[in-house]
Amino acid sequence: MHKKLTFYLLVLLLFVISFSSCARQLLDNQLLFGIQAARQDLWDEAIFRWKKVVLSDPNSAAAHNNLAVAYEKKGLWEEAKNEYEIALKLSPGNAHIKANYQNFNKNSEPFNKDKKDEKN
């Protein structure tokens, strides 16, 4: 009985390991699919793919960063800012995310200025 239980536990462990590997590969495929869509200026498709990654792996700094870039391209400044901030919290030392966020801040200055003018 003990040998059977050990065997079944090993089979279960192998299944879990292979499943998690497949799940990671599926998420990576979604990231790459989104990048391909973005290169073709298909930002809605890219956003769809990257949102799927974030739903499955909320700690994916890459997916949050990519979403931020896509939102920025679509002029969705608040959404972009939120995603950049999440990405930076998840990966504070990532130079690529930092550079994207700095560029975003420069590009969104006219938007922020317009919002301040509206309040006054």
N, C-alpha and C positions, 0 to 999 in steps of 0.2 A: 504494500500500500504506500509506503514511504517513497519507494522508487517511482511509482506512478505519479504521485503528487509532485515530486521533483521534476519529472519529465514534463508534466503539464505546465508547471511554473516556468520552465526554460522555454517551452514553446510560446507561452504568453509573453515572456520577456522579449523574445525574438520578434514577435508580432508587433509589440509596442515600439520597439526600436525601428523596425522597418517602416511602420506607419508614420512615426514622427519624421523619419527621413523623407518619406514621400510628401508629407504635409509641408515640410520646409521647401522641398523642390517646387511644389505647387505655388507657394508664396513667392519664391524667387522668379518663377515663370510669370506671375502676375506683375511683379516689378518690372521685368524686362519687356513684357507686352506693353505696359504703360509707357516705357521709354520709347519704344518703337512708335507708338501712337503719337507721342509728343513730338518726335522728330518729323512727323508728317502734319503737324499742327492740328491734330485731332485731340484737342484738350479735354473735351467731354469724355471721350473714351479713356484717356489717360487717367482722369480723375476717377472714373468708375473702377478701373483696375487697382489704383492705389488705395481707394477706400476699402476695397475688398481685403487688401493686405492689412490695413489698419484694423479692420473688424476682427480679423483672425489673429493678428499680432500687434496689439496696441503699443508695444514697445519698439516697433520698427522705426528707428530714427530716419532711415532712408525713405520709407514710405511717407512719413510726415513732411520731410524736406521736399520730396517730389510733389506732394500735394500743394505745398506752399508755393512752389514755382508755378504749378499749373494755375492756381488761384490768382497769382500775380499776373500771369499772362492774360487771364480773363478779366482783369481789373477788379477782382474781388479782394480788396485790400485788407479788410478785417479778417476774413477767413485765412488769407495768406499769413498775416501777422500771427494769428493764433497757431497755425501749423508750424511756422518757424520757431516759435517759442517752445512748443512741445518738443520739436526735434532737438533744439539746443539743450533742453532739460534732460533729454534721454542720452544725448551725446555731446556734452559740453566742450570736449576737446577736439571735436571734428572741424578741421580747418575749412572743409568744403561747405559745411552748413553755415559756419560763421561768415564766410565770404558771401554766400548767397543772401544771408540776412542783412549784411552791411549794404550790399547792392540794393536790396529791397528797400531799406531805409532811405537810401539816396533817391530811388525811383519814386517812392511814395511821398516825398516831401511836398510836391504840388498838391496832392490829394489831402494831406494833413493840413496844409495851409488853407485850402478851400473850406475844410470842415471848421477850422478856427474862425474863419471869416463869417461863416454862416451863423455861428453862435453869437457873434458880436452884433 
